[in-house]
């Protein structure tokens, strides 16, 4: 199931893992983008 993307979507455990990984990745990108802007505003 883990080899094909369709398998990730059909398998509940892999689907939950995929959602967790994508949200974590998005949050990390958001932190990297916003953190320097916040530092400029504070300092």
C-alpha positions in Angstrom: 0.0 0.0 0.0 2.8 2.4 0.8 4.4 2.2 -2.7 1.5 3.9 -4.6 -0.1 7.2 -3.7 -3.6 5.5 -4.1 -2.6 3.0 -1.5 -1.7 5.8 1.0 -5.1 7.3 0.4 -7.1 4.1 0.8 -5.3 2.8 3.9 -6.5 4.6 7.0 -3.3 4.4 9.0 -1.2 5.6 6.1 -3.7 8.3 5.3 -3.5 9.6 8.9 0.3 9.5 8.6 0.2 11.4 5.3 -2.1 14.1 6.8 0.2 14.4 9.8 3.3 14.7 7.7 1.8 17.2 5.3 0.5 19.5 8.1 3.9 19.3 9.9 5.7 20.1 6.7 3.4 23.1 6.0 3.8 24.4 9.6 7.6 24.1 9.3 7.5 26.1 6.1 5.3 28.7 7.7 7.6 29.1 10.6 10.7 29.5 8.4 8.9 32.2 6.4 7.4 34.1 9.2 10.1 34.0 11.9 12.5 36.4 10.2 9.6 38.8 9.6 8.6 38.7 13.3 12.3 39.3 14.3 12.4 42.4 12.1 9.1 43.7 13.6 10.4 43.2 17.2 13.9 44.5 16.7 
